[in-house]
């Protein structure tokens, strides 16, 4: 009788309305996540530069750096939605959310380390999964925080992490590997941890700025058209402003000349650092004035964050009317853990070098067809289902334990 009372009667239309709103919102978030996955795949497979002109390719310009930032931003949104959305959990539920998040973080990090053992050191692909595990661990203390405090904390990390990297760069342990393994973690724990936090391709302390902004966005009503328009406008403005400030500092305020003088490089060498380099020299603080992808300077982080906000706002807006047309992207975005893992395993065979565009097309079409078919038949992606089940089991046990310990 209780089950029937909850499924019939006057409350049903309201429940259906809520479900429709939730679906529209999630379609936009998933579609943005699907685009981020395509961006990472293209960066991993397609060439960075044109063979004849040596200029950056379209895939490099569009996706390099920004795709990973968008992934981290949307991970924060997902954490917020899983821990109460606009009404964050407190008390026992908050504790259970944190337990589930830690379990999820460990599982994803273990998966990343396992995949790292499949990939050769020569493979120019940096696996983000182990970094994701660290992202989630660092985010656990922030699950109860409101949007304003989250945005403020993100700003602190956006400035603090690059300063730490520049200040400590010469004193930190050397780079371990593009794809750390269990062996690296056991034999070089300090160097591996330092890489994950500060010196790696996706340094967790810097990327926490993306994650915390996403967590804050998940605490506001992303179904609101006003919020969606503000996201799009603010994102475009932030990205343009960050790149504009960088240009002024370098080419108006004398920063470019300072780089030439302090580094003893010629103009070609400095230009290559500004376009291609992920790790910056530490001979002058003027390096923090650049906004190149993956350099993880304050302006680079702000530029990628702005791009991510604009992409999220755009997809949330168009999903209101075109949600069904976004199915290929949203289906992929609903199971990025499974698809990204399969992508990395496929790359480990190193068969994509001779015909990168062909292999990118094959991987993309396969991912779309698999995601749409699996979602329609079974819903949640295969790895998402496994990780989610373990994390939810840990959450339930945490709730049961706290309820049993409550004398009331």
Secondary structure per residue as TSV (DSSP state, phi and psi in degrees):
chain	resnum	aa	ss	phi	psi
A	1	X	-	360.0	-40.1
A	2	X	H	-61.8	-41.9
A	3	X	H	-62.0	-43.4
A	4	X	H	-65.3	-36.7
A	5	X	H	-65.4	-27.4
A	6	X	H	-86.7	-12.8
A	7	X	H	-113.9	-2.8
A	8	X	S	-131.2	168.0
A	9	X	S	98.3	-177.4
A	10	X	T	-56.2	-35.6
A	11	X	H	-63.5	-17.8
A	12	X	H	-59.3	-45.6
A	13	X	H	-58.2	-39.5
A	14	X	H	-63.0	-40.7
A	15	X	H	-63.7	-40.3
A	16	X	H	-65.4	-39.5
A	17	X	H	-61.9	-43.8
A	18	X	H	-62.1	-41.5
A	19	X	H	-62.1	-39.9
A	20	X	H	-64.4	-41.6
A	21	X	H	-63.5	-43.3
A	22	X	H	-61.5	-39.6
A	23	X	H	-64.1	-43.7
A	24	X	H	-60.0	-43.7
A	25	X	H	-65.4	-46.0
A	26	X	H	-67.8	-31.8
A	27	X	H	-61.0	-43.1
A	28	X	H	-64.4	-43.0
A	29	X	H	-66.1	-45.1
A	30	X	H	-65.3	-38.1
A	31	X	H	-64.2	-41.4
A	32	X	H	-63.0	-38.5
A	33	X	H	-67.3	-36.9
A	34	X	H	-63.0	-40.4
A	35	X	H	-64.5	-39.6
A	36	X	H	-60.7	-39.3
A	37	X	H	-63.9	-43.6
A	38	X	H	-61.1	-39.5
A	39	X	H	-62.0	-45.2
A	40	X	H	-64.5	-40.4
A	41	X	H	-61.7	-42.1
A	42	X	H	-67.4	-39.0
A	43	X	H	-64.7	-37.0
A	44	X	H	-73.0	-32.9
A	45	X	H	-103.1	-43.7
A	46	X	S	-82.3	153.7
A	47	X	-	-67.1	150.6
A	48	X	S	-78.9	-34.6
A	49	X	B	-130.7	151.3
A	50	X	-	-69.4	135.7
A	51	X	T	-62.4	-32.6
A	52	X	T	-91.2	-48.5
A	53	X	T	-88.4	-19.0
A	54	X	-	64.0	15.7
A	55	X	-	-84.8	153.0
A	56	X	B	-58.3	141.6
A	57	X	-	-77.7	167.3
A	58	X	H	-62.2	-36.7
A	59	X	H	-67.6	-37.5
A	60	X	H	-64.3	-46.6
A	61	X	H	-63.9	-42.1
A	62	X	H	-75.6	-37.9
A	63	X	H	-117.9	-22.6
A	64	X	T	-62.6	121.2
A	65	X	T	87.2	-48.3
A	66	X	H	-70.1	-32.4
A	67	X	H	-64.6	-45.6
A	68	X	H	-64.4	-38.7
A	69	X	H	-63.9	-42.3
A	70	X	H	-63.1	-39.9
A	71	X	H	-57.4	-47.9
A	72	X	H	-66.4	-39.7
A	73	X	H	-59.9	-46.7
A	74	X	H	-71.6	-27.4
A	75	X	H	-62.1	-39.7
A	76	X	H	-64.2	-41.8
A	77	X	H	-58.9	-44.4
A	78	X	H	-62.3	-39.8
A	79	X	H	-62.0	-40.2
A	80	X	H	-65.5	-45.1
A	81	X	H	-64.4	-31.3
A	82	X	H	-81.0	-10.3
A	83	X	T	-121.8	31.9
A	84	X	T	117.3	-12.5
A	85	X	T	62.9	-126.5
A	86	X	T	-72.3	-12.1
A	87	X	S	-123.5	81.4
A	88	X	-	-58.7	142.3
A	89	X	-	-65.4	155.2
A	90	X	-	-136.0	176.5
A	91	X	H	59.9	-132.4
A	92	X	H	-64.6	-37.6
A	93	X	H	-65.8	-38.2
A	94	X	H	-63.4	-44.3
A	95	X	H	-60.2	-43.3
A	96	X	H	-65.4	-38.0
A	97	X	H	-60.6	-42.3
A	98	X	H	-67.6	-39.2
A	99	X	H	-61.3	-46.1
A	100	X	H	-62.3	-38.6
A	101	X	H	-67.3	-41.4
A	102	X	H	-63.2	-42.9
A	103	X	H	-62.2	-44.4
A	104	X	H	-60.6	-42.4
A	105	X	H	-60.9	-44.4
A	106	X	H	-64.7	-43.5
A	107	X	H	-62.5	-43.6
A	108	X	H	-68.2	-39.6
A	109	X	H	-64.3	-41.9
A	110	X	H	-62.6	-42.7
A	111	X	H	-60.5	-42.8
A	112	X	H	-62.4	-42.5
A	113	X	H	-65.0	-38.5
A	114	X	H	-65.1	-42.6
A	115	X	H	-65.9	-35.7
A	116	X	H	-57.2	-33.2
A	117	X	T	-71.0	-17.5
A	118	X	T	-86.4	-17.1
A	119	X	S	-103.8	132.8
A	120	X	-	-73.9	157.8
A	121	X	T	-65.6	-25.2
A	122	X	T	-78.6	-13.9
A	123	X	S	-71.4	119.4
A	124	X	-	-79.9	54.2
A	125	X	-	-133.8	127.8
A	126	X	-	-106.6	116.6
A	127	X	-	-72.3	122.5
A	128	X	-	-86.4	-10.2
A	129	X	H	-64.2	-43.3
A	130	X	H	-64.9	-34.7
A	131	X	H	-64.9	-38.0
A	132	X	H	-58.6	-40.1
A	133	X	H	-58.2	-41.2
A	134	X	H	-68.9	-40.1
A	135	X	H	-52.7	-48.8
A	136	X	H	-66.8	-39.3
A	137	X	H	-61.6	-42.6
A	138	X	H	-70.1	-26.0
A	139	X	H	-80.2	-20.0
A	140	X	G	-53.4	-43.4
A	141	X	G	-66.6	-13.6
A	142	X	G	-98.5	3.6
A	143	X	T	-63.8	-25.3
A	144	X	T	-93.8	-4.1
A	145	X	-	-82.3	146.2
A	146	X	-	-79.8	170.4
A	147	X	H	-57.8	-46.3
A	148	X	H	-62.2	-44.9
A	149	X	H	-66.0	-35.1
A	150	X	H	-66.5	-43.6
A	151	X	H	-65.6	-39.2
A	152	X	H	-64.9	-41.6
A	153	X	H	-64.8	-38.3
A	154	X	H	-61.1	-40.5
A	155	X	H	-63.1	-37.9
A	156	X	H	-62.8	-47.1
A	157	X	H	-66.3	-34.1
A	158	X	H	-61.6	-34.2
A	159	X	H	-92.0	-43.0
A	160	X	H	-66.6	-45.3
A	161	X	H	-61.5	-48.3
A	162	X	H	-61.6	-36.7
A	163	X	H	-64.2	-42.4
A	164	X	H	-62.8	-42.6
A	165	X	H	-62.8	-39.2
A	166	X	H	-73.6	-38.1
A	167	X	H	-72.3	-39.3
A	168	X	H	-102.8	-0.7
A	169	X	T	-52.4	-42.1
A	170	X	T	-76.5	-15.9
A	171	X	T	-103.8	-8.3
A	172	X	S	-82.6	156.2
A	173	X	-	-59.1	154.9
A	174	X	-	-67.8	166.6
A	175	X	-	-63.4	133.1
A	176	X	-	-85.5	-61.8
A	177	X	-	-167.4	152.7
A	178	X	T	-62.3	-32.0
A	179	X	T	-130.5	86.2
A	180	X	-	-57.7	149.9
A	181	X	-	-120.3	177.9
A	182	X	H	-59.6	-38.8
A	183	X	H	-61.9	-41.8
A	184	X	H	-62.4	-42.4
A	185	X	H	-65.9	-35.6
A	186	X	H	-79.1	-39.2
A	187	X	H	-89.6	-26.2
A	188	X	-	-132.5	61.7
A	189	X	H	-61.9	-40.7
A	190	X	H	-68.6	-47.0
A	191	X	H	-64.2	-40.9
A	192	X	H	-66.0	-43.3
A	193	X	H	-63.2	-42.3
A	194	X	H	-61.9	-40.5
A	195	X	I	-63.0	-43.9
A	196	X	I	-65.5	-32.5
A	197	X	I	-87.9	-38.6
A	198	X	I	-132.9	-39.3
A	199	X	I	-106.0	-5.2
A	200	X	S	-80.3	-177.5
A	201	X	T	-65.2	-34.7
A	202	X	T	-123.2	65.8
A	203	X	-	-59.8	126.2
A	204	X	H	-62.6	-37.9
A	205	X	H	-65.3	-35.8
A	206	X	H	-74.2	-44.1
A	207	X	H	-71.2	-13.8
A	208	X	H	-63.5	-24.8
A	209	X	H	-62.3	-42.0
A	210	X	H	-65.2	-46.0
A	211	X	H	-63.0	-42.2
A	212	X	H	-69.7	-36.2
A	213	X	H	-62.8	-43.8
A	214	X	H	-61.5	-40.6
A	215	X	H	-61.9	-40.7
A	216	X	H	-65.7	-39.4
A	217	X	H	-64.5	-34.6
A	218	X	T	-69.8	-10.9
A	219	X	T	-93.0	-3.9
A	220	X	S	-110.6	172.4
A	221	X	-	-82.7	92.5
A	222	X	T	-72.4	-5.7
A	223	X	T	-80.5	-14.6
A	224	X	-	-73.2	128.7
A	225	X	H	-62.2	-36.7
A	226	X	H	-61.1	-44.7
A	227	X	H	-62.7	-41.2
A	228	X	H	-63.9	-43.6
A	229	X	H	-64.3	-41.6
A	230	X	H	-63.9	-38.9
A	231	X	H	-59.8	-47.7
A	232	X	H	-62.0	-48.0
A	233	X	H	-67.0	-44.8
A	234	X	H	-65.0	-37.3
A	235	X	H	-64.8	-46.9
A	236	X	H	-61.2	-43.7
A	237	X	H	-64.8	-41.9
A	238	X	H	-65.4	-45.5
A	239	X	H	-62.7	-45.0
A	240	X	H	-65.9	-41.2
A	241	X	H	-64.7	-44.3
A	242	X	H	-61.5	-45.0
A	243	X	H	-70.8	-33.5
A	244	X	H	-67.2	-43.3
A	245	X	H	-62.1	-40.8
A	246	X	H	-59.8	-45.1
A	247	X	H	-62.4	-41.7
A	248	X	H	-64.0	-45.1
A	249	X	H	-63.5	-38.7
A	250	X	H	-79.3	-44.4
A	251	X	H	-110.0	-6.6
A	252	X	T	-113.7	-43.4
A	253	X	S	-87.1	1.3
A	254	X	S	91.8	10.5
A	255	X	H	-63.6	-39.1
A	256	X	H	-61.5	-43.2
A	257	X	H	-64.6	-35.6
A	258	X	H	-65.1	-37.5
A	259	X	H	-65.4	-43.2
A	260	X	H	-61.9	-43.5
A	261	X	H	-70.6	-45.2
A	262	X	H	-73.0	-32.3
A	263	X	H	-93.6	-12.6
A	264	X	T	59.9	26.3
A	265	X	-	-94.0	157.4
A	266	X	-	-88.1	176.4
A	267	X	H	-62.6	-35.9
A	268	X	H	-66.0	-41.1
A	269	X	H	-64.7	-43.7
A	270	X	H	-64.3	-40.8
A	271	X	H	-61.2	-39.7
A	272	X	H	-65.6	-38.5
A	273	X	H	-63.0	-42.9
A	274	X	H	-66.1	-28.0
A	275	X	H	-95.3	-44.8
A	276	X	H	-109.2	-22.9
A	277	X	-	-76.2	141.5
A	278	X	S	-100.7	-35.0
A	279	X	S	-104.8	132.4
A	280	X	-	-100.3	151.1
A	281	X	-	-61.7	161.7
A	282	X	-	-117.4	19.9
A	283	X	S	-80.8	-12.8
A	284	X	-	-154.5	147.4
A	285	X	G	-71.6	-11.7
A	286	X	G	-64.7	-18.1
A	287	X	G	-61.2	-25.3
A	288	X	G	-72.8	-4.4
A	289	X	G	-85.9	-7.0
A	290	X	-	-87.5	161.0
A	291	X	-	-128.4	29.5
A	292	X	-	-71.5	149.4
A	293	X	T	-57.8	140.7
A	294	X	T	66.2	6.7
A	295	X	S	-80.5	-18.0
A	296	X	-	59.1	34.6
A	297	X	-	-81.5	166.4
A	298	X	H	-55.6	-42.7
A	299	X	H	-72.3	-34.2
A	300	X	H	-65.9	-43.7
A	301	X	H	-62.6	-42.5
A	302	X	H	-65.6	-39.5
A	303	X	H	-64.3	-45.5
A	304	X	H	-68.4	-36.4
A	305	X	H	-63.4	-43.4
A	306	X	H	-61.3	-42.0
A	307	X	H	-61.2	-42.5
A	308	X	H	-63.7	-41.4
A	309	X	H	-62.8	-42.3
A	310	X	H	-64.2	-42.5
A	311	X	H	-63.6	-44.7
A	312	X	H	-62.3	-47.8
A	313	X	H	-59.8	-40.8
A	314	X	H	-61.9	-48.5
A	315	X	H	-69.8	-34.2
A	316	X	H	-63.7	-38.6
A	317	X	H	-68.8	-50.0
A	318	X	H	-73.2	-22.3
A	319	X	H	-69.3	-17.2
A	320	X	H	-63.3	-35.4
A	321	X	H	-111.8	-23.8
A	322	X	H	-120.3	26.5
A	323	X	G	-54.7	-42.2
A	324	X	G	-65.4	-33.4
A	325	X	G	-72.7	-16.4
A	326	X	G	-89.3	6.5
A	327	X	H	-52.4	-46.4
A	328	X	H	-56.5	-42.0
A	329	X	H	-73.0	-45.0
A	330	X	H	-68.9	-33.8
A	331	X	H	-65.5	-44.2
A	332	X	H	-61.7	-41.9
A	333	X	H	-67.5	-19.6
A	334	X	T	-81.5	-9.9
A	335	X	T	-142.6	48.2
A	336	X	H	-66.4	-31.8
A	337	X	H	-61.5	-46.3
A	338	X	H	-65.1	-47.3
A	339	X	H	-70.4	-38.8
A	340	X	H	-66.7	-39.7
A	341	X	H	-62.4	-45.6
A	342	X	H	-62.1	-39.0
A	343	X	H	-60.3	-45.9
A	344	X	H	-66.1	-40.7
A	345	X	H	-62.5	-41.1
A	346	X	H	-63.3	-39.8
A	347	X	H	-65.9	-28.8
A	348	X	T	-63.0	-19.8
A	349	X	T	-79.6	-13.0
A	350	X	-	55.3	46.3
A	351	X	-	-105.2	6.1
A	352	X	-	-97.4	-4.5
A	353	X	S	-68.6	-41.4
A	354	X	T	-70.6	-37.7
A	355	X	T	-132.4	73.7
A	356	X	H	-63.1	-39.3
A	357	X	H	-69.0	-36.0
A	358	X	H	-64.6	-47.6
A	359	X	H	-67.9	-34.1
A	360	X	H	-63.5	-44.1
A	361	X	H	-62.7	-42.9
A	362	X	H	-62.5	-46.5
A	363	X	H	-64.3	-40.7
A	364	X	H	-65.5	-47.9
A	365	X	H	-63.5	-42.3
A	366	X	H	-61.3	-42.9
A	367	X	H	-63.4	-43.4
A	368	X	H	-64.1	-48.8
A	369	X	H	-63.4	-43.2
A	370	X	H	-63.9	-45.8
A	371	X	H	-63.3	-45.6
A	372	X	H	-64.6	-46.1
A	373	X	H	-64.6	-45.3
A	374	X	H	-66.0	-43.3
A	375	X	H	-62.3	-42.9
A	376	X	H	-69.0	-33.1
A	377	X	H	-86.0	-42.0
A	378	X	H	-127.2	-9.4
A	379	X	S	85.2	-114.7
A	380	X	S	-59.6	142.3
A	381	X	-	-61.2	160.1
A	382	X	H	-60.8	-52.0
A	383	X	H	-70.9	-35.0
A	384	X	H	-60.3	-37.4
A	385	X	H	-66.0	-42.9
A	386	X	H	-68.2	-51.3
A	387	X	H	-62.6	-41.2
A	388	X	H	-63.2	-40.3
A	389	X	H	-64.6	-42.7
A	390	X	H	-66.4	-44.3
A	391	X	H	-64.9	-41.6
A	392	X	H	-66.8	-35.8
A	393	X	H	-62.4	-41.2
A	394	X	H	-64.8	-37.1
A	395	X	H	-64.9	-44.5
A	396	X	H	-62.5	-41.7
A	397	X	H	-65.3	-36.5
A	398	X	H	-64.4	-43.2
A	399	X	H	-64.5	-42.3
A	400	X	H	-65.2	-40.4
A	401	X	H	-65.2	-42.5
A	402	X	H	-69.3	-34.3
A	403	X	H	-67.9	-38.8
A	404	X	H	-68.5	-28.6
A	405	X	H	-83.9	-12.4
A	406	X	-	-77.2	118.6
A	407	X	-	-65.5	-18.8
A	408	X	-	-75.3	360.0
